[in-house]
Amino acid sequence: MTKTPKHSNPQEPKDPAEAAPRTGQRDARGRSNPVQRVFANHPLFQPGKIVATHGALDLMRRTGTSPQVLLHRHLCGDWSEMDEEDQAVNHDAVQSGARILSSFDVQGVKLWILTEAVSDVTEDGQPKARPSRSSTCYLLPEEY
């Protein structure tokens, strides 16, 4: 019996030309490669100040949903409940410092997590190495 090496992935195409572009690269149409289901186990960006609306807090309390789990998914790039186009927009926003929106289904109710960007320049007008995020808010779409 032949064993597959542990580092081998039978799902990967044998021909490198068949492989999708890696995260951060552009596809044949010039679009950013949609993010993987989960980017990483570490945050891709800082949340800034974390706040929540009354409706979002009530929903999470009533359903026993962990705000920490949702925040971790948001910060680590797990936007799998959003369509590919919105995932690609979020991926680009991680790089550019723009707003990032996640949408989660919480027992049939949509809950958003929205991270705003503050600025991509320092107080003296110089570009920042990484734009800082002002805040992250849990909210229901009707509270936007």
C-alpha positions as CSV (number, residue, x, y, z in Angstrom):
1,M,0.0,0.0,0.0
2,T,1.4,3.4,-1.0
3,K,1.0,6.2,1.5
4,T,0.4,9.8,0.5
5,P,3.0,12.1,2.1
6,K,1.5,14.2,4.9
7,H,2.4,17.4,3.2
8,S,0.6,16.4,0.0
9,N,-2.9,17.6,-0.7
10,P,-4.9,15.4,-3.0
11,Q,-7.3,18.4,-3.7
12,E,-4.4,20.5,-5.2
13,P,-4.1,20.4,-9.0
14,K,-1.1,18.6,-10.3
15,D,-0.4,21.2,-13.0
16,P,0.6,24.6,-11.4
17,A,-1.2,26.4,-14.3
18,E,-4.5,24.9,-13.0
19,A,-4.0,26.4,-9.6
20,A,-6.0,29.5,-8.6
21,P,-3.9,32.6,-7.9
22,R,-2.8,32.8,-4.3
23,T,-4.5,35.2,-1.9
24,G,-3.5,38.8,-2.8
25,Q,-2.8,38.0,-6.4
26,R,-5.0,39.0,-9.3
27,D,-7.0,36.5,-11.4
28,A,-7.2,36.5,-15.2
29,R,-9.8,39.3,-15.1
30,G,-7.6,41.5,-12.9
31,R,-9.8,41.0,-9.8
32,S,-8.3,40.2,-6.4
33,N,-8.3,36.5,-5.6
34,P,-11.3,35.9,-3.3
35,V,-10.1,35.1,0.2
36,Q,-9.8,31.5,1.5
37,R,-12.7,30.3,3.8
38,V,-10.6,31.4,6.8
39,F,-7.5,33.5,6.3
40,A,-5.7,32.6,9.4
41,N,-6.0,32.0,13.1
42,H,-4.5,35.4,13.8
43,P,-6.1,38.8,13.2
44,L,-5.5,40.4,9.8
45,F,-6.3,43.9,11.2
46,Q,-6.9,45.6,14.5
47,P,-10.5,46.3,15.5
48,G,-10.1,49.7,17.1
49,K,-12.7,50.4,19.8
50,I,-15.3,47.6,19.9
51,V,-19.0,48.7,20.3
52,A,-22.4,47.2,19.8
53,T,-26.0,48.4,19.2
54,H,-28.8,47.4,21.6
55,G,-30.3,45.2,18.9
56,A,-27.1,43.3,18.3
57,L,-26.5,42.8,22.0
58,D,-30.0,41.6,22.5
59,L,-29.8,39.1,19.6
60,M,-26.5,37.6,20.9
61,R,-27.8,37.4,24.4
62,R,-31.1,35.7,23.4
63,T,-29.4,33.2,21.1
64,G,-26.3,32.5,23.3
65,T,-24.1,33.7,20.5
66,S,-20.5,34.4,21.5
67,P,-19.5,38.0,20.4
68,Q,-15.8,36.9,20.7
69,V,-16.2,34.0,18.2
70,L,-17.9,36.3,15.7
71,L,-15.2,39.0,16.2
72,H,-12.5,36.4,15.8
73,R,-14.0,35.2,12.5
74,H,-14.3,38.8,11.3
75,L,-10.8,39.8,12.2
76,C,-9.3,36.6,10.7
77,G,-11.0,37.0,7.3
78,D,-13.7,34.4,7.6
79,W,-16.3,36.1,5.5
80,S,-17.7,32.8,4.1
81,E,-21.3,33.9,4.7
82,M,-20.9,36.7,2.2
83,D,-20.8,36.4,-1.6
84,E,-17.5,36.2,-3.5
85,E,-17.6,39.8,-4.6
86,D,-18.1,41.1,-1.0
87,Q,-15.3,38.7,0.2
88,A,-13.0,40.2,-2.5
89,V,-13.9,43.7,-1.4
90,N,-13.1,42.8,2.2
91,H,-9.8,41.2,1.2
92,D,-8.8,44.4,-0.7
93,A,-9.9,46.5,2.3
94,V,-7.6,44.7,4.6
95,Q,-4.7,45.8,2.4
96,S,-6.0,49.3,1.7
97,G,-7.3,50.2,5.1
98,A,-10.9,50.7,3.9
99,R,-14.1,49.7,5.8
100,I,-14.6,45.9,6.3
101,L,-18.1,44.4,6.7
102,S,-18.9,40.9,7.8
103,S,-22.4,39.4,7.8
104,F,-23.4,36.5,10.0
105,D,-26.6,34.4,10.2
106,V,-27.5,34.2,13.9
107,Q,-30.4,31.7,14.1
108,G,-32.1,33.2,11.0
109,V,-31.3,36.9,11.8
110,K,-28.6,38.8,10.0
111,L,-25.9,40.4,12.2
112,W,-23.3,42.7,10.8
113,I,-19.8,43.5,12.1
114,L,-18.4,46.6,10.6
115,T,-14.9,47.9,11.1
116,E,-14.2,51.5,10.0
117,A,-10.9,52.9,9.0
118,V,-9.6,56.1,10.5
119,S,-6.9,57.4,8.3
120,D,-4.0,56.3,6.1
121,V,-1.9,59.3,7.0
122,T,-0.1,60.4,10.2
123,E,-0.7,63.7,11.9
124,D,2.1,65.3,9.9
125,G,0.6,64.1,6.6
126,Q,2.9,61.2,6.0
127,P,1.5,57.9,4.8
128,K,1.1,55.3,7.5
129,A,2.6,51.9,7.0
130,R,-0.7,50.3,8.0
131,P,-3.9,52.4,8.3
132,S,-5.4,52.4,11.7
133,R,-8.9,51.2,12.4
134,S,-11.2,53.5,14.4
135,S,-13.8,51.1,15.6
136,T,-15.7,47.8,15.1
137,C,-19.4,47.7,15.6
138,Y,-21.8,44.8,16.0
139,L,-25.2,45.8,14.6
140,L,-28.4,44.7,12.9
141,P,-28.8,45.8,9.2
142,E,-31.9,47.9,10.2
143,E,-29.8,49.8,12.8
144,Y,-27.3,51.0,10.1
